[in-house]
Amino acid sequence: MSLLGIAWRNIRQRLLTSLLTSLSLALGVALVVATLVTGGLVQKAFESGSGLGYNMIVGAKGSPLQLVLNSVYFISKPIENIPWTVYQAFLPAIARLDGIDGQFAASTQTAVPICMGDYFRGFRVVGTNAAMFDRLTRGDGQPFIFMSGANLRDSDFFDGVLGATVAAQTGLKVGDPFAPTHGADDGKVHDPFTVKGILARTDTPIDRGVFVNMEGFYLQDGHAKPVDSVENGEHTTLENAVDPAAASPVPRYDHDSGHEPLPEAQREVTAVLLTTASLPGLPAELTAMGLRTAINEGRDAQAALPIAEIRQLLDLFVRPLELLLLFVTALVVLVSAIGILVSMVGSSLERSRDVAIMRALGARRFHVLTTVLIEAVLLAVGGGVTGWVLGHLLVGGVGSWITTNAGVSASVFSASPVEALLVPFLIVLAIVAALLPAIAAYRTDVAKWLQGPG
């Protein structure tokens, strides 16, 4: 019989002990796999926000991280709104009634306003315009693709576009009406919008967004800036920004709904998504840094770089938490390895007579030692493979929840590159754990165990 066959026979002779040892190891490996995969998915969820076609966000003064979490990932609450004139400062002459470039127009390639404050069945409602999906991208420069329908039109005040996750969770289709609620799911119900298009999945936070025409958003109760505040001159503008009367053109009338647009003096935006332009002789990154400095030195708004804030978030919170979880699960695997050691030491007395017989039949000490090590490796490989499968089944079981709440696809086939090191690591760990009983078997006294009673 080969050494592998002998090792397998030893495992079958102690089947219950072997199964329990492998099971403890499998549970530890399952935790490691689940931690690695979910940690990678969380990191992917945050990094997905860095490829949405803009490299700067302008919003109210406050925490830049909160501005990014709210504007990019649709989590957390908006800091405050900023005046409409802040948005105007990024518009070129062709988009303005006065035909004059805004203060920062030369440094801006695309400026997309967003307004927040409403919800629909737990999803964030975002008021914006058609440029959101015409001018921005879903990552890697790829344009947005509509699974059905088309982009909203600025002239249709009550158009809406749904992200893929929203459409899947709510069952809404093109042409269906939906009514957002103010401030929370149990807030006041607003006028209905109509689904104009449904986006294909992007694996970004866009999948969890409900996007409506900002003209219709402004017309909802509680969304207009109070007239008293406007009359008292409480609105602010960026330094050297244009006169509020010379604002960018907006649709003058929605023929389908019969609504007039909200006066520009009563408009505010939550944030502006910017793609900076490359000035002659300067790289885009340098333009972005200069624009950011100019905005932040003012009193009315702040500029945040999403990639920088995302990296800071990952470095400060996500990666340390992932390392802590890995440390805990590594301890579980270590305890399982100790279980292999205890199991094999406990059975060393039982195997002493078998070892003596093997030696008497001509087996060398090296063969005995190798058989014990092979047995430990079989237990490790069996437990490791089982744990790997269990870990992926665990991720697959919560995959739909991760997809809904994190905006990234998660399934049984989601994987982490580090997983490739698990089985080799377990084999080494098993060999180390089995060295003591293997050496004990190596030194077995043949004469002692073969002599008869008396």
N, C-alpha and C positions, 0 to 999 in steps of 0.2 A: 504493500500500500504506500502511496506517495505521502510526503510530509503534509501536503495540503489536505489529503483525505483523512489523515490521522487527526489533524487539527479540527476538521469539520466533525469528525466522530466525537471528539472531546466536547465540542459545543453541544451536540445533540444529547449527549449523556447528561449534561447539566442544562437542559433546555430552559427551564423556568428561570434559573439564575442568569443565563445568557440573555434571554428575552428582556428581563428587567434591566439589565445593564445597558443593553442596546437602546431600550426605550428612554432611559434617563438621558443618554447621549443624544438621542433623536430630538427630545424636547428642547435641549439646550441649543442644538443646531437650528431647530425651527425658529427659536427666538432670535438667534443671530441673523438668519436669512430675512425674517420679517423686518427686523430693525434696519438692516442694510438696504432693503428694497424700499421701505417706506421713507427712510431718511433720504434716499436718492430722489424719490418722488416729491418730497417736500422741497428739496433743493431745486428740482426741476420746475416746480410750481412757482417759486419765487424768481428763478432765472428766466422763466417764460415771459415775465413782464418787461424784460430788457430788449425784446425784439419786436415791438409793436409799431415801428415806423416813426417814433419820436424819441428824442434824446433829452428833452427838458420839459418840466412841468412848472407852470407859474400859478401860484395860489396865494391865499392870505398869509400874513405873517404868522409864524408859529413853528411847530416841529416839522422839519422837512420829511422825516420818516413817516409821520402821520399823513402828510400830503401825498406821499407816494403810495402808502397802503390804501388810502381812500380812492385816489384817482386811477391807480393802475390795477389794484386787486379788488376794489369794491368792498373793502372791509374797513372797520373803524368809521368814525364820524367825520364829516367835513369840519375843518377848522372854522372858517367863516367864508362868506362870499366876498368877491372882489368886484369893483365897479365895472360896468360895461366898457368904460373908456380905457381900462387896462387892456382889455382884449383888442380894442381898436388900435392901440399903439403898435401892434404887430402886423397890421394890414397894409398892403401896398396901395398905391394911388388908384389902381383900377378897381379896387374893391371899396372905395370910399366916395362919398358924395362930393367932397371938396376937391377930389383929384390930387391930393397931396399925400405922399408917403407918411405912414405913421413913424413915430420916433424910432422904433426898432425894426422897421420893415426891411431894411437892407440886410439885417442879420437873420431874417426869418425866411425859411422856405415854405413851411406850412404851419398854420395856426388853427387849431380846432378847439372850440369852446365846449365845455361840458357843464351841466347843471345837475345837482343831486338833491335828494330830499324825499323821494317817494320810493315805494316798494310795490312789488307784485308777487304775491305768494312766496314771500321770503327772499326774492331776488331783487337786487338793486336796480332801480329805474334811472336811466341816464338820459338827460335831455341834451341833444347835440344837433349837428346838421349833416348833410350828405357827405361832406368832406371826410367825416370819420371813416367811411369805408371806401371812398373814392381816392383819397389822397394818402391815407396811412396804409400800412401793411400789417399782415398777421405774423410777421417774423421772417428773417432771411430775405427780405425784399419781395416776398410773395404777396400778391394781392389777395384781398378777401374774396372768397367764393360763396355764392349763395346756393344753398341746397335746393331751395325753392323760392319763387318770387324774385324780388329785386330790391335795390337800395331804396331808402326813403327819399322823397323829393321835398326840397325846401318849400315849395309852393303848396304842398299838401300838409296842412298844419297838424293833422291827427294821424299821420303815418307812424308805424313802429316797425322795428327790426328785432328779432329774437336771436339770442345765442343758441347754439346747438343743445346745450344742457337744459336751458329753459324750455325750449320746444319739446324736448323729450319728457321732461318732468311734468309739464302742464298739459301736453297734448294739443296745444294750439296749432292751427294751420293757417296758411295764407288766406286772408279774407276774414278771419275770426276777429271779433272785438275783444278787448280786454281793458279793464279799468284799474289803474294804479290807486294806491291808498296813500294818504299824506303822512309822512313821518314814520309810520310803522304799519304792519299788516292789519292792525285793528283800527287804523286811523280813518279819517274821512275819505269816502270813495270819490274819486275824481271823475271827470268826463271820460268816456271810453276812447281809446285809440284803436286803429285797425292794423292787423299784422300785414305789412307790405312785403316782407321778406324774412327768410330764415337762413342764417349763416351755416355753412358747413363747419364741422368741428375743427378747432384750431389748437386744442390743448393749451389754451391760454385763459386768463381770466375773462376774456371776451365771451367765452362759452356760457358764463353765468350772468350775463348782462341783458337787460331789457332796454333797448335804445329807442327813444321817441324823438320826434321833431321838436326842437327846443321852442319853436313858435307856439305849438300846442301846450308844451310844458309851462310856458310863461302865462298862458291864459287860465291855468288852473287856480282855484281859490287858494290864497295864501302864498302864491309864488311871486307876486309883483311887489316891488319895493314900495312901501307906503308913500302916498302922494305928499303927506306932510313932511316927510324926511327930504323929499326932492325939493319941495318949495322952500324949505329952510336951508337949503344948500349944504346938506350933511353928506352928500356924496363926495368922494375924493377922486383925484386923478393922479396918474404918474406925472412926475415933473416934466414939463415941456410937452405933455401929451396934447392931442388935438382938442378943440372945443367939443363938448358933448353934442352940440347941434350938428356938427359935421361928422356924423357917425357913418359906419358902414351901412350900405343898403340892406334892407331886409324885405322879404316878400310883403307887398302892400295889402294883399287881400287874398283870402282863401275862398274861391268861388263855390267849392263844394259845401263847406260848413257855414259860409256867410260871416265869418269872423274877421275882424280887423286885428292886426298884430298889436302887441303891447307896445306902448310908447317907449322909445329907447331910454328916456330918462329914468324909467322905472325898472330897467333891466340890470341884473347882476349875473355873474357866472361863478361857479364853484372853482373852476380851474381852467387853464388853457394848456393844451398839449401842443408842444412846439417841436418842429424839426428845424434845426438851425441851418443856415446857408453858409457856404464857403465864400468868404470875402476874397477878392483878388489878391493872390500871393500868400494867403493864409489858409491853413488846414481847418476843417470844420470843427475839430476839437478846440482849437484856439479861439475860434469865433464863439463857441458855446461858453467857454470860460469867461471871455470878455462880456458877453451878454448877461451871464449870470451875475457877475460882479456889479454891472450897471443897475440891474433890477434890484439886487439885494441892498444896494446903497440907498435906494429910495425908501419912502415911508409906507407905500401902499400895497406892496406885494413882495413875495419871495420867489426865487427860482431854485428848483431842486433838480439834481441829475439822478434819474431813476437808477442807473447802473451803480453809481457810487453808494446810494442809500441801500440798495439791495445787498451789495457786498458787505456793508457794515452790519446789516441785519443778520446775514449768514454768519459772519465772523463772531458777532456778539451773542447770538441766541441759538441759531439752528445747529451749527457745528458743535458747540459745547454740549448741547443737549444730546445730539447724536452720539458723541464720544462717551457721555455718561451712560447712555443706554447700552452701547457696545461693551463698556466696561462691566456692567451688570451681567449681560448675557455671556460675556467671556468667563466670568466667575462661575456661571451655571455650567458651561462646558468643562471648566476645570474640575468642578465637583463631579461631573460625569466621568471624567478621566480617572479621578480618584476612585470612583465606583468600579472602574475596570480593574484598577490595582487591588482593591479590597476583594473583588470577586475572584480574581486569579490567585491571590495569596490564600484566600479561604479554601480554595480547591487544591492548593499545592499538596496538602497532606493526602488528599484523595488520589492525586495523580502519582504519588511517589512510588507506589507499587507498580503502576503501569510503566513508569519511566524505568524502573529497575528491570522489568521484563524486556523492554525495548533494548536496554543496554546489554542484557544477557543474550539477546538474539542477534547482537552484532552492531546495533546502532551506536554511532559515535556521540560524544558529548555535544558536538556542534549541531548534530541533527536534533537532539533533544531540545537544545536552546532555540533552534530555529522553529521547531514545531510550536513552542509556547508563544513565540513572537508572532507567528502566522495566525494563531488563534486570536490574539489581541487585535491584529490588523483586521481580521474578518469581522470581529465585533464592532470595531470602529467604522469600517466601511459600511456595514449594514445599518448601523445607527445613523451615520452621517447621511447616507442616501435617503433613508426614511425621513430624517429631519429636514433635509432639503426639500423633499416633496411636500411635507407638512407645512413648511414655511411658505411655500408658494401657494398652497391651497388656502392658507390663512389670509394672505394678501388678496387672493382672488375672491375670498368670501366678503371682504370689506372693500373690494374694488369699486363697486358702484357708489359707496359712500365717499370714498376718496375722490372719485371723478366729479361727483356733485359738488363737494365742498372745496376741493383744491383746484379743480379745473384742469387736471391732467389725467390721462388714461391710466388706469391701474387694473391689471388682470393677473391671472395665474402665470402668464408669460413675462410679466415685468421682472427685470433682473438687474443685478448690480455686478460690475466687473470683479469686485472683491470676492464674490462667491466662488470663483474658480480656485481660490486658495484654500477654501475650507477643507475639502477632503484630504489634500496633501498635509495640511496642518494636523488634521485628526489622526492620520496615519503616524506621523512623527510623535504626536502626543501619546498615542496608544503604545508605540514601541517603548517610549520612555517609561510609561506606567507599568509595562510588563517586564521591564528589565529585572526587577527584584525577584519575582517568581520564576523568571527564566533562569536566572543565575542559581536560584535554589534548586531547580530541577537539574541544572547542569552539574551541581555538586552532590547529587543524590548518591548515597552509599548503597551500591548494588547488593553487597553481601548482607547488610542489615535487613533489607526488605525481602530478600529471597530465602533467608534461613527460616526453617520451620519453627513451630512453637516449642518452647523449652529451651 
